[in-house]
Structure formats: structure tokens, C-alpha cells
């Protein structure tokens, strides 16, 4: 009997490669010999020696295969087939990378997408084995933002989903086959090019709006995020240092002990220490300004007549 193959997908550039290294090292440490793991890293603007360090993480793990692919090579197939519906801007497909995964990797019926700013504390095969049924994706609520009234108003009035149901796209279990069968990418490209919604979280807002009613809401252990209220998730399987909650920038970040456990054993430790040392109070002020900018943009967008909610309601009536 053949082993179950667990496909996992990351995307990365040179700046985020050290954190990807931490994420992958923690993922590999928690793999199970009963399964095979195919970890796809689609990279952009990275150095060869950096990617070799990433590739070396699988040494000593016969059941783990790391597959490196340049992003432009994978996206070329999408743009070649759908170029009249893409904007002709490389930025467009890269920012929406995870939405294109079902088309970029047609050999898989299901897959796990992970952001690079995570630490894995359990076997992702357990997540992969979750039966999605007729759902398009499985994901966790965005607990890092759903206690903020302004953002809750945005989720409900702009994106069109209940605030407690708004999901974070940093950890996704994706039903590739169902998304292909229902031409999800074509639907996305139609909406993108027809309306080009004003949004503060581009791919995440599209996924929330388009998949609403077809999302399996996973236990929060699969995407435990630091929150302003310091609400801990007990026994997390994946910790996601979302938004500005980065232990390589700030001391006292929730769940920071898990990150430093793997960072201290990593070949990327010096890079991470250098980044933390160089992160100044002016950089912290910059984070504060970016957060305020997001709040200002949300306030502005709340006044728009054309939103995900209004457009998709109109589309459903056609």
C-alpha cells in the first residue's frame, strides 16, 4: 500500500527566506514516517546559496522532498492561457499566488498553503487528512483582527461575511480539484478585471468573499496568532506571527519561545539576529503608521458603494 503524500506550498523572496527556513525546519521535525511530504517552495528574487540552504533542510528525512520552482516559471503557464484576462502586470499574479495554486499544480487534488511567518508544532498530515467535503477551503478565523470594531465593520459591510467567520489566509487547506472543477481561478480573474475592488487584504478578502458558505472553519490550533488581547490558543499545531507580531522585531511577542527554539538551531540564525538588531524605534514607528494607514483605508472603503458584498449579491441575481 502506497504512502499518503502530503503536498505543502510556500512562496518566498530573499528577505523572507530566513523565516521560511524556520517554518520548514519546524514542519519537517514534526513529520511522520508513515507519510511522504512534498514541500513546494515557489521563490522570487532569491539567491542560489539561500535556496540551497532551504533545499538542505530535508537532509536525513527520506520521506521529505523539497521542490524549488521560480515563481515566473510557474506563473507563465497561467498567463499564457489566460493572458487576455490578466492585467499584464507581474505584480498581479504574484500577490494572488495562493489563489492560483490549483491551476499551477494540476497534479494535486488537495494541498496545504502556508505563509512563511509561522512555526509548525504538529504534523501537518493531520490537517491534510481533514475531509473538506464540498467546501473549497478549510481555514481559521482571523482572531488577530476580529476584536477590532472598525475591522469587523469592514468584514461585514465590505467583504460581506460575519466578522467572527472572516478567515485568515496564512494557513489554508485547499480543495484543488473542486476549485478547478468550478473554474475558481476564472471566476476570480473575472471579478478582478471587471471590478478591481478597493481592499486592504487583497487575496484574503477575495477568498473570504468568494468562498463564503463553502469554508470549513478549522480549530484555531491550526492558525494560532498573537492578538492585542493576549488571548492564547492552547496546544497550537501552527503558530502564525501575523501582521506586526514578529518575534524577530519585538520582544515579548506571544508564542515567541517556539520561534526562538527553531531559530537558535537554524543556519539562518545570524540573519535573523541581524534583522532584530537593526530594527529601530523608527521602524516600530513605521509599523504604527502602517497600522493607522490600514485603519484610514478601511474607513475610506466603508464609504464606497461598490464592494465585494454589493457586487456579489448583484452577480448572484443574474
N, C-alpha and C positions, 0 to 999 in steps of 0.2 A: 504494500500500500504506500503510495507516494505521500511525502510530507506536505502539509499545508504551506503555501507560500504567502508571506505577508508583505505586500508592497507598501513602502513608505516614501513620501515625496517631500523634499525640501527645495527651496530656492535660496541663492545666496550671492552676495558680491564680496569683494575683498574686505571691506570694512566689517562685515558681519561674520566673516569666516571663523574667527576665534570662538564666537558664541555658538556657531553651528558645531564646531569641534566638541564643545562641552555637551551640547544636546545629543550628538551622535554617540559620544562615549558613554553617556548615561543610558541611552537606549540600548546599545549593544551589551552593556553589562547586565541588563535585565532580560535578555533574550533567552528562549527556551530551546534546548537541543532537539526537541520534538518537532520544531518548525524551521522552515527556511525564511530568511528575511532578505528582501531585495530593496535596498535603500537607494533611491534615485536622488541625485543632487544636480539640479539644473543651475548652472552658475553663469555669472555675467561679470565681465571686467575683473577677473581673478588672475593671480599669478600661478604659474605652473607649480612652483615649490609649495605654495599654500595648498593647492588641490592634492598634491602628493601626500601632504600631511593628513589630509582628510581621508584619502584612499587607504593610508596605512592603519587607520583605526580598526579595520576589520582583521588585521593580522591575529592569528591564533583563534579565530572564530570561523570554522569551516562552514557554518550554516548562515553566514552573513556575507552578502555580496553588495559592494558599493559600486554604483554605476554613475559615472560623471558624464554630464552632457552640457555642451554650451547652449545657453538659452536661445540664441539666434538660430541655431540649427533645428531645435525642436519647434520653434515658432514659425519657421519658414514654411512648414507643411500646412499650418493653419492659414497663413496669409496667402499662400499660393492658391488655396482652394476657395478662400473667402475674401480675396483682396478687394473686391468691389464693395464689400460691407465693412472692411476695416478702414480706419481713418488715414492709413498710410503713415502712421506715426508709431515708431518702435515703442515709445512710452506706453501707448495704449495697450498692446497685448502683455507687456511685462508687468504692469501694475495689476492686471487682472489675471495673472498667471494661474492661480488655483482654479479659476473658473474654466480654463482651457484644458485642464488635466485629462478629462475623459476623452478628448479628441487627440491630445498629444500622445497618449498612451493607450491605444485601442486594444492592446492585448490583455488588458485587465478589466474585469467586471466590477471590481471594487478596490478602493485604495484609501490610505490614510494620508492626509496632508498635515504637516506640522510647521509652524513658524520656527525660526532659529533661536528665538529668545526663550527657550524652555529648558527644563530638566525633566528627564523621564525617570520615574521611581517605581515603575511596574512594567509588566510585559505587555507591549502594545498588541500582541496577538490576541489578548483577551478583548481589546477594543475591536479589533478587526473581525472577530467571530460574532460580533453583535449582528443579529438579523434585522436589517433595515426594512424588510417587508416592501411596501410600496413607496416608502419615503425616499426622497432624493438625497438627503444628507442626514447625518447624525452630528449633533453639536451641543455645546453647553451654553447656558445663559451668560451674558456678559455682566458678571457681578461687579466688575471694576467701574461700571458706569450707570447701572440701573438703580442706583440710590440717589442720583442727581436729578432733581425735578426738571431742570431745563432739558437735559438729555432724554429723560423719559417722555417729555412732550414731543421731542424730535422723533423718537422711535414710533410714537403712536400717530402723530399728525402728519409726519413727512414720509417715514418708511412704511407706515401702515400696519405695524404689529404691536401687540401688547408689550409694554416695557419689560415685564418680567420674562417674556418669551423671546426678546431680542437676543440673538446668539452672537457669540464671538467666533470669528472665522480663523483663529490661530490654531485650532485643533478641529479637524474635520474628518469624519468618516463618510466617504463619498460613494454613492451608488453609480459608478461609471456607466454601467450597462443601461440602467433606467434613464440616465441623463442623455445618453446617446440616442436611445430609442425615442425619446420625447424631444429630440433636437434642442436641447437646452442651450447649447452654445449659439445656435442660430437665433433663438429667441432673445438671448442676451444681446447679441450684436444688433438685432433689430431695434431693441429698446435703446441701446447705447447710441446708435447712429440717428435714430428718429428723434429722441428726446434729450439725450445727454444731460441727465438730471444733475442739479446742483446738490452736492453731497459732501459730507466731511469724512466719510469712511467708505470710499468707492466700492471695492469688491464686497465688503461686508454688508453694505446696505443693499446692493443688488441681490446677494444671496438671501438675506432676510426677507426681502420683498417677494422675490420670485419663488422662493421655496416655502413661503408661509402656508401652513396646513400640511406640508409634506416634509416636516423636520422631526426627526426623533430626538427628543430632548434627553441628553445623556446625563448621568450622575455627574455632579460638579467635580468629583475626584479626577475626571479626565481633563479638566482645564481649570485648575485652582489658580486664581490670580490674586496678587496683592490688591487690597482695597483701602480706600481712605478711612473706612470704619474699623480696619484691623479685624475683620471677620475671617477667622481661619477655617479652612476646609480640613477636616480630619482625614488622615491617611491618604493624601493625594497620590494619584498614579502619574499625573503630569502636572508640573508647576509651570505657569506661563507668566513671565515677567513683562506683562503688557504695559503699553503706554510709557510713562516716565518712571515706572517702578523697576529700575535696573540696579542690581547689586553691584555692578561694575561702575556705577556712578554715585550711588548713595549708600551710606551706612544705615543699618537698622531696617533694611527692606524686609518685608515679610518673606519667609522661606529662604532667606539668603544663605543659610547654612548648607542647603542642598546644592546650591550653585558653587559655593567655595569648596565643597567636598571634591567635586569633579575638576574644578579649575585648578586646584592645588596639585592635582595629579596630571595635568594636561601639558602637552608640548606648546600650547598657546598661552601658558601662564604669564610669561613676560609681556606678551602683547596686551593681555588683559590688565595687568598691573600698571603698564604704561598708560593705558587709557584711563584708568581710575585716577592715577596721579595727575594727569593732565586735565582732568575735568574740574574746571574752576568755578568759583562762585558766579562768574559771568555766564558760564554755561548753564548753571542752575537757574539763573535769571531768565536765560533763553527758554528753558523748559516752561517756566511760569508764563512767559509771554506767549508761547505756543498754545498752552492750555487756554489762556484768555482769548487768543485768536479763534480757537475752536468754539468757545462759548459765543463769541461775537458772530461767527459764521452761522452757528445754529440759530441764533436769534434772527439773523437776516433771512435764512432759508425758511424759517417758520412763517414768514410773511409772503412766501411765494404761492402762487395759485397752482403751478404745475409741480407736482410732487409724485413720488412713487405711488402713494396711496390714491391720488385722484386719477392718475393716468391708468393704473392697472385696473381700477374699477371701471373706467371707460372702456378699456380693452376687453374686459370680461363680458361686457354687454354686446359686443359686436357679434 
